[in-house]
Amino acid sequence: MHTLTQGAAAELYQALVRDGARRGGCPLDEASESYLVFVLLRHQRDGMLLARTQALEWLHAQECFGRARADALRDVGDRCLLIAGLYPALAERRRVSLDYFVDLGRGAYRDVAAASRDAYGELFAQLAAGYRELVRVLHAIRGDVDAVRPAH
C-alpha cells in the first residue's frame, strides 16, 4: 500500500496520523499508516457512525458471503476503530468498556484476514495485531494518549 499524499484531506489526515503516532509512542509502518488515513477519509462524512450498534452490524456481516462478508466485517472493524479512538465516551454512554469496541473491531479484522487471500489477508492480520496501537494513535490525535494502554 502506498502512502496517501494527494488531496488536502489526505495530506491533513496523514500529518495528523504521523503526529499521533509520534505523540502516542506507536510508530506505524507504511501499510498501517496508509490504512488509518484511508479509514479517516472513508468515514469522514459518516453521519451514522455513532448511531449504529456495532454488534448488530457484526451479526449482519456473519449472514453475508464472500466479498460482501469481508467488506461488512471490514466496516465493523473500521467503525469500532474510530469509535474507540476518537469517541471513547460513547462506550461509557452505552455502558460498555472501551475494550468492547477494541475487541469487536480487532475480531472483525481477524475475520477479514481469515476470509481473504494474499496481501489483503496479510494486511488485515497485521491491522488486527496492531489494533490497540491504531486506537492509541487516534487517542493521541485527540490529545488523550493515556486513554488506551499500550499493547503487551
TORSEKE-713536 format. One line per 2 residues: their letters; for each residue x, y, z negated of C-alpha. Coordinates in Angstrom, 3 decimals. Example, Ala and Ser with C-alpha at 12.3 -4.5 7.8 and 13.67 -1.06 7.14 Angstrom:
AS	12.300 -4.500 -7.800 ~ 13.670 -1.060 -7.140
This chain:
MH	0.000 0.000 0.000 ~ 1.408 3.399 0.925
TL	1.341 6.405 -1.336 ~ -1.606 8.648 -0.520
TQ	-0.352 12.098 0.395 ~ -2.865 13.503 2.862
GA	-5.521 15.996 1.915 ~ -5.834 18.343 -1.008
AA	-7.841 15.957 -3.217 ~ -5.435 13.076 -2.666
EL	-2.450 15.277 -3.467 ~ -4.138 16.597 -6.603
YQ	-5.041 13.131 -7.847 ~ -1.599 11.798 -7.034
AL	0.013 14.610 -9.051 ~ -2.406 14.005 -11.927
VR	-1.742 10.257 -11.914 ~ 2.024 10.751 -11.850
DG	1.835 13.266 -14.681 ~ -0.491 10.991 -16.665
AR	1.867 8.047 -16.184 ~ 4.785 10.142 -17.400
RG	2.944 11.555 -20.425 ~ 1.357 8.209 -21.268
GC	4.676 6.389 -21.097 ~ 3.274 3.977 -18.485
PL	5.248 4.286 -15.274 ~ 3.250 2.811 -12.419
DE	4.606 1.059 -9.370 ~ 3.630 2.446 -5.980
AS	0.757 -0.001 -5.425 ~ -0.860 0.680 -8.830
ES	-0.404 4.433 -8.482 ~ -1.883 4.446 -4.984
YL	-4.813 2.288 -6.044 ~ -5.591 4.536 -9.020
VF	-5.570 7.566 -6.706 ~ -7.868 5.656 -4.349
VL	-10.284 4.896 -7.224 ~ -10.397 8.548 -8.253
LR	-11.025 9.645 -4.674 ~ -13.628 6.981 -4.043
HQ	-15.664 7.734 -7.152 ~ -15.224 11.492 -7.413
RD	-18.834 12.093 -6.368 ~ -20.398 9.071 -8.075
GM	-23.263 10.748 -9.907 ~ -24.453 7.384 -11.239
LL	-21.127 6.312 -12.765 ~ -22.198 6.778 -16.365
AR	-25.803 5.679 -15.809 ~ -25.014 2.146 -14.628
TQ	-24.855 -0.789 -17.014 ~ -21.625 -2.485 -16.008
AL	-22.507 -5.885 -17.485 ~ -25.621 -5.973 -15.302
EW	-23.547 -4.898 -12.303 ~ -21.140 -7.756 -13.076
LH	-24.032 -10.225 -13.274 ~ -25.371 -8.945 -9.956
AQ	-21.917 -9.436 -8.421 ~ -21.986 -13.078 -9.510
EC	-25.044 -13.609 -7.305 ~ -23.175 -12.422 -4.210
FG	-20.942 -14.467 -1.943 ~ -17.688 -13.943 -0.106
RA	-16.569 -10.419 0.616 ~ -19.744 -8.895 -0.878
RA	-18.931 -10.582 -4.201 ~ -15.324 -9.389 -4.181
DA	-16.434 -5.833 -3.323 ~ -19.077 -5.790 -6.067
LR	-16.576 -7.082 -8.627 ~ -14.010 -4.528 -7.477
DV	-16.611 -1.807 -8.023 ~ -17.296 -3.055 -11.565
GD	-13.577 -3.088 -12.302 ~ -13.138 0.404 -10.862
RC	-16.072 1.860 -12.779 ~ -15.018 0.255 -16.048
LL	-11.535 1.689 -15.485 ~ -12.907 5.186 -15.003
IA	-15.271 4.931 -17.949 ~ -12.618 3.538 -20.304
GL	-10.039 6.057 -19.132 ~ -12.000 9.241 -18.548
YP	-15.224 8.823 -20.532 ~ -14.346 6.801 -23.651
AL	-17.124 8.474 -25.661 ~ -19.626 6.524 -23.544
AE	-18.550 3.331 -25.317 ~ -19.363 4.893 -28.671
RR	-22.727 6.141 -27.437 ~ -23.538 2.651 -26.156
RV	-22.338 1.155 -29.448 ~ -19.602 -0.946 -27.902
SL	-15.851 -0.764 -28.285 ~ -13.582 0.726 -25.667
DY	-12.174 -2.784 -25.278 ~ -15.593 -3.848 -23.959
FV	-15.021 -1.781 -20.807 ~ -11.340 -2.755 -20.611
DL	-12.100 -6.469 -20.898 ~ -15.037 -6.360 -18.483
GR	-13.064 -4.372 -15.905 ~ -9.927 -6.474 -16.239
GA	-12.017 -9.632 -15.879 ~ -13.690 -8.248 -12.761
YR	-10.270 -7.533 -11.207 ~ -9.127 -11.063 -12.123
DV	-12.199 -12.457 -10.382 ~ -11.411 -10.385 -7.280
AA	-7.862 -11.744 -7.336 ~ -9.110 -15.320 -7.653
AS	-11.587 -14.888 -4.796 ~ -9.174 -13.121 -2.455
RD	-6.167 -14.160 -0.461 ~ -2.725 -12.879 0.255
AY	-1.793 -9.297 -0.596 ~ -5.311 -8.263 -1.633
GE	-5.483 -11.031 -4.231 ~ -1.963 -10.241 -5.421
LF	-2.824 -6.562 -5.785 ~ -5.839 -7.299 -7.949
AQ	-3.909 -9.789 -10.064 ~ -1.341 -7.038 -10.642
LA	-4.056 -4.468 -11.423 ~ -5.708 -6.864 -13.875
AG	-2.397 -7.478 -15.642 ~ -1.733 -3.732 -15.911
YR	-5.325 -2.666 -16.596 ~ -4.618 -1.255 -20.056
EL	-1.754 0.826 -18.646 ~ -4.070 2.243 -15.967
VR	-6.549 3.200 -18.692 ~ -3.733 4.783 -20.696
VL	-2.687 6.858 -17.670 ~ -6.263 8.140 -17.324
HA	-6.331 8.958 -21.044 ~ -3.091 10.894 -20.616
IR	-4.691 12.837 -17.760 ~ -7.429 13.780 -20.258
GD	-4.727 14.708 -22.787 ~ -5.555 11.825 -25.122
VD	-2.596 9.424 -24.909 ~ -3.215 7.891 -28.334
AV	-6.715 6.617 -27.493 ~ -5.532 3.387 -25.892
RP	-2.777 1.361 -27.486 ~ -0.017 0.194 -25.179
AH	-0.275 -3.339 -23.811 ~ 1.544 -6.001 -25.747
